[in-house]
Amino acid sequence: MHDQDHPAPTAPTTRVGVVGLGAMGLGMARSLRAAGFHVAVHDLRADVAADFAREGGAAYDTAGDLAADVDVLVGVVVNSAQVESVLFGEGGAAHRLRPGSVYVMCSTVDPTFSAQLEGRLGELGVRFLDAPISGGAARAATGELTMMTSGSPEAYALGDPVLDAMSATVYRLGDTAGLGSKVKIVNQLLAGVHIAAAAEAMALGIKAGVPADSLYEVITHSAGNSWMFENRMAHVLAGDYTPLSAVDIFVKDLGLVLDSARPEKFPLPLSATAHQMFLQASASGLGGEDDSAVIKIFPGIELPEPGVELPHHRPNTHDNDEKGA
């Protein structure tokens, strides 16, 4: 592990590409550019990529065209299917990356997929860093993410300065791809369960007749508080379910958690219950809303409307790890 104080690098010559300019990827691309890297991007939304280019970067029409012109390609997409498409789909990057270049995968995926991907890219002479992220859009924009990484020393040799430019802390977990993804799976277990528990607790308090703002104020100054309660229930109090991390992210991520334990027949009862809560929310049409909208599955409660002023509380500057895990 190493922490970064982000001294300005001296004219880095590594050319960096970023695929996926969602809430996370756009901030990461901007952090890289602020660190002095030449940064080029690709996104399926051409207007978003063009906006970045106007800020001082470069935009490419396909991931393959981008890959041919960079030394390190950072993928910030949602799931393994999107990673597969970016690398091996039509106009994909894998066969355009030069031997010795590095693909940095920031997606939350099954650890087995990470290990297999390292082998597939290795056959093409491309190095691989398994590098899931946590910290949310605000910290992505300031280069203060947490990264849970694993990969070969050769991949780190080229990729380290790029990781450092995007992160406050980079955990180097080993030489084997998949270790980063395993740690991210554990993190997502906790995150999903905490959000579900926070929603259940807030719903119970509201049903019992406690004003939501008073409940929030007391819990955030009591032993039952959690980071997720404090952060996500602030969204509920504001009546704002704009997706910083969507319900469907946790349908996916808690599904991965359960899948990872199944071969070992390892019981995860809390994860299974939380997963069912997010599934219920998604099935009710809430999949695209902020993950705090899982509170809406509880019947007979009156939730705050938009515009409610929040009580004074400790600031939270980041949300979950993905919109674009």
MOTAWO-V293416 format. One record per backbone hydrogen bond with DSSP energy under -0.5 kcal/mol. CO is the residue of the C=O (numbers start at 1). NH is the residue of the N-H. E is the energy in kcal/mol with one decimal. If there is no record, write none. Layout:
co:CO nh:NH e:E
co:CO nh:NH e:E
This chain:
co:2 nh:170 e:-2.1
co:9 nh:11 e:-1.1
co:14 nh:16 e:-0.5
co:14 nh:38 e:-0.7
co:15 nh:71 e:-2.7
co:15 nh:72 e:-2.0
co:16 nh:40 e:-2.3
co:17 nh:74 e:-3.4
co:18 nh:20 e:-0.6
co:18 nh:42 e:-1.9
co:19 nh:76 e:-3.0
co:22 nh:26 e:-2.2
co:23 nh:27 e:-0.6
co:24 nh:28 e:-2.3
co:25 nh:29 e:-2.6
co:26 nh:30 e:-2.2
co:27 nh:31 e:-2.2
co:28 nh:32 e:-2.3
co:29 nh:33 e:-2.1
co:30 nh:34 e:-2.5
co:31 nh:35 e:-1.5
co:32 nh:37 e:-2.0
co:33 nh:36 e:-1.7
co:35 nh:9 e:-0.5
co:37 nh:39 e:-0.7
co:38 nh:16 e:-2.3
co:39 nh:58 e:-1.0
co:40 nh:18 e:-2.1
co:41 nh:60 e:-2.4
co:42 nh:20 e:-2.3
co:44 nh:46 e:-1.2
co:45 nh:48 e:-0.9
co:45 nh:49 e:-1.7
co:46 nh:50 e:-2.4
co:47 nh:51 e:-2.0
co:48 nh:52 e:-1.8
co:49 nh:53 e:-2.1
co:50 nh:54 e:-2.0
co:51 nh:55 e:-1.0
co:52 nh:55 e:-0.7
co:52 nh:56 e:-0.6
co:52 nh:57 e:-1.4
co:53 nh:56 e:-1.2
co:58 nh:41 e:-2.6
co:62 nh:66 e:-1.8
co:63 nh:67 e:-2.7
co:64 nh:68 e:-1.8
co:66 nh:69 e:-1.7
co:67 nh:70 e:-1.2
co:71 nh:102 e:-2.2
co:72 nh:17 e:-2.8
co:72 nh:74 e:-0.5
co:73 nh:75 e:-0.6
co:73 nh:104 e:-3.1
co:74 nh:19 e:-2.8
co:74 nh:76 e:-0.6
co:75 nh:106 e:-2.5
co:78 nh:108 e:-0.6
co:79 nh:83 e:-2.1
co:80 nh:84 e:-2.8
co:81 nh:85 e:-2.0
co:82 nh:86 e:-2.7
co:83 nh:87 e:-2.4
co:84 nh:88 e:-3.0
co:84 nh:89 e:-0.6
co:85 nh:89 e:-1.4
co:86 nh:93 e:-2.5
co:87 nh:94 e:-2.1
co:89 nh:92 e:-2.1
co:91 nh:64 e:-2.5
co:93 nh:96 e:-1.7
co:93 nh:97 e:-1.6
co:98 nh:101 e:-2.3
co:101 nh:127 e:-3.0
co:102 nh:73 e:-2.9
co:102 nh:104 e:-0.6
co:103 nh:105 e:-0.6
co:103 nh:129 e:-2.4
co:104 nh:75 e:-3.1
co:104 nh:106 e:-0.7
co:105 nh:131 e:-2.7
co:106 nh:133 e:-0.8
co:107 nh:109 e:-0.7
co:110 nh:113 e:-0.9
co:110 nh:114 e:-1.5
co:111 nh:115 e:-2.1
co:112 nh:116 e:-2.4
co:113 nh:117 e:-2.5
co:114 nh:118 e:-2.0
co:115 nh:119 e:-1.4
co:116 nh:120 e:-2.3
co:117 nh:121 e:-2.6
co:118 nh:122 e:-2.2
co:119 nh:123 e:-1.6
co:121 nh:124 e:-1.4
co:121 nh:126 e:-2.4
co:122 nh:125 e:-1.6
co:125 nh:100 e:-3.3
co:127 nh:103 e:-2.6
co:128 nh:152 e:-0.6
co:129 nh:105 e:-2.6
co:129 nh:131 e:-0.8
co:130 nh:150 e:-1.8
co:132 nh:148 e:-2.4
co:134 nh:146 e:-2.9
co:135 nh:139 e:-0.6
co:136 nh:140 e:-2.0
co:137 nh:141 e:-2.1
co:138 nh:142 e:-0.8
co:139 nh:144 e:-3.1
co:140 nh:143 e:-0.9
co:145 nh:168 e:-2.5
co:145 nh:169 e:-1.8
co:146 nh:134 e:-2.1
co:147 nh:149 e:-0.7
co:147 nh:171 e:-3.2
co:148 nh:132 e:-0.9
co:149 nh:173 e:-3.1
co:150 nh:130 e:-2.6
co:152 nh:156 e:-2.1
co:153 nh:157 e:-2.1
co:154 nh:158 e:-1.1
co:155 nh:159 e:-2.5
co:156 nh:160 e:-3.1
co:159 nh:162 e:-0.6
co:159 nh:163 e:-2.5
co:160 nh:164 e:-2.9
co:161 nh:165 e:-1.5
co:162 nh:166 e:-0.9
co:163 nh:166 e:-0.9
co:163 nh:167 e:-0.8
co:164 nh:167 e:-0.6
co:166 nh:145 e:-1.7
co:168 nh:4 e:-2.4
co:169 nh:147 e:-2.3
co:169 nh:171 e:-0.5
co:170 nh:2 e:-1.5
co:170 nh:172 e:-0.6
co:171 nh:149 e:-2.9
co:171 nh:173 e:-0.8
co:174 nh:151 e:-2.1
co:175 nh:177 e:-0.6
co:176 nh:179 e:-1.6
co:178 nh:182 e:-2.1
co:179 nh:183 e:-2.1
co:180 nh:184 e:-2.1
co:181 nh:185 e:-2.2
co:182 nh:186 e:-1.7
co:183 nh:187 e:-2.4
co:184 nh:188 e:-2.6
co:185 nh:189 e:-1.9
co:186 nh:190 e:-2.0
co:187 nh:191 e:-2.7
co:188 nh:192 e:-2.7
co:189 nh:193 e:-2.3
co:190 nh:194 e:-2.6
co:191 nh:195 e:-2.3
co:192 nh:196 e:-2.3
co:193 nh:197 e:-2.7
co:194 nh:198 e:-2.6
co:195 nh:199 e:-2.5
co:196 nh:200 e:-2.3
co:197 nh:201 e:-2.6
co:198 nh:202 e:-2.6
co:199 nh:203 e:-2.6
co:200 nh:204 e:-2.3
co:201 nh:205 e:-2.3
co:202 nh:206 e:-2.4
co:203 nh:207 e:-2.5
co:204 nh:208 e:-2.0
co:205 nh:210 e:-2.4
co:206 nh:209 e:-1.4
co:211 nh:215 e:-2.6
co:212 nh:216 e:-2.4
co:213 nh:217 e:-2.2
co:214 nh:218 e:-2.4
co:215 nh:219 e:-2.7
co:216 nh:220 e:-2.3
co:218 nh:221 e:-1.4
co:219 nh:222 e:-1.9
co:222 nh:225 e:-1.7
co:226 nh:230 e:-2.5
co:227 nh:231 e:-2.5
co:228 nh:232 e:-2.7
co:228 nh:233 e:-0.6
co:229 nh:233 e:-1.9
co:231 nh:235 e:-0.7
co:232 nh:235 e:-0.6
co:232 nh:236 e:-1.3
co:233 nh:237 e:-2.4
co:234 nh:238 e:-1.8
co:235 nh:239 e:-0.6
co:235 nh:240 e:-2.1
co:236 nh:239 e:-1.1
co:238 nh:307 e:-0.9
co:239 nh:241 e:-0.6
co:241 nh:290 e:-2.4
co:242 nh:244 e:-0.8
co:245 nh:291 e:-3.1
co:246 nh:249 e:-1.2
co:246 nh:250 e:-1.0
co:247 nh:250 e:-0.8
co:247 nh:251 e:-1.4
co:248 nh:252 e:-2.0
co:249 nh:253 e:-3.2
co:250 nh:254 e:-1.9
co:251 nh:255 e:-0.9
co:252 nh:256 e:-2.1
co:253 nh:257 e:-2.2
co:254 nh:258 e:-2.3
co:255 nh:259 e:-2.5
co:256 nh:260 e:-2.4
co:257 nh:261 e:-1.1
co:258 nh:262 e:-1.4
co:259 nh:263 e:-0.7
co:261 nh:264 e:-0.7
co:261 nh:266 e:-2.1
co:262 nh:265 e:-1.8
co:265 nh:267 e:-0.6
co:268 nh:272 e:-2.4
co:269 nh:273 e:-2.0
co:270 nh:274 e:-2.6
co:271 nh:275 e:-2.6
co:272 nh:276 e:-2.0
co:273 nh:277 e:-1.7
co:274 nh:278 e:-2.1
co:275 nh:279 e:-2.6
co:276 nh:280 e:-2.4
co:277 nh:281 e:-2.2
co:278 nh:282 e:-2.6
co:279 nh:283 e:-2.8
co:280 nh:284 e:-1.2
co:281 nh:286 e:-2.3
co:282 nh:285 e:-1.9
co:282 nh:287 e:-0.6
co:286 nh:289 e:-1.8
co:287 nh:248 e:-2.3
co:289 nh:247 e:-2.4
co:290 nh:293 e:-2.7
co:291 nh:294 e:-1.6
co:292 nh:295 e:-1.8
co:293 nh:296 e:-2.0
co:294 nh:297 e:-1.6
co:295 nh:298 e:-1.5
co:298 nh:301 e:-0.5
co:301 nh:303 e:-0.7
co:305 nh:308 e:-1.1
co:323 nh:23 e:-1.4
co:323 nh:24 e:-0.8
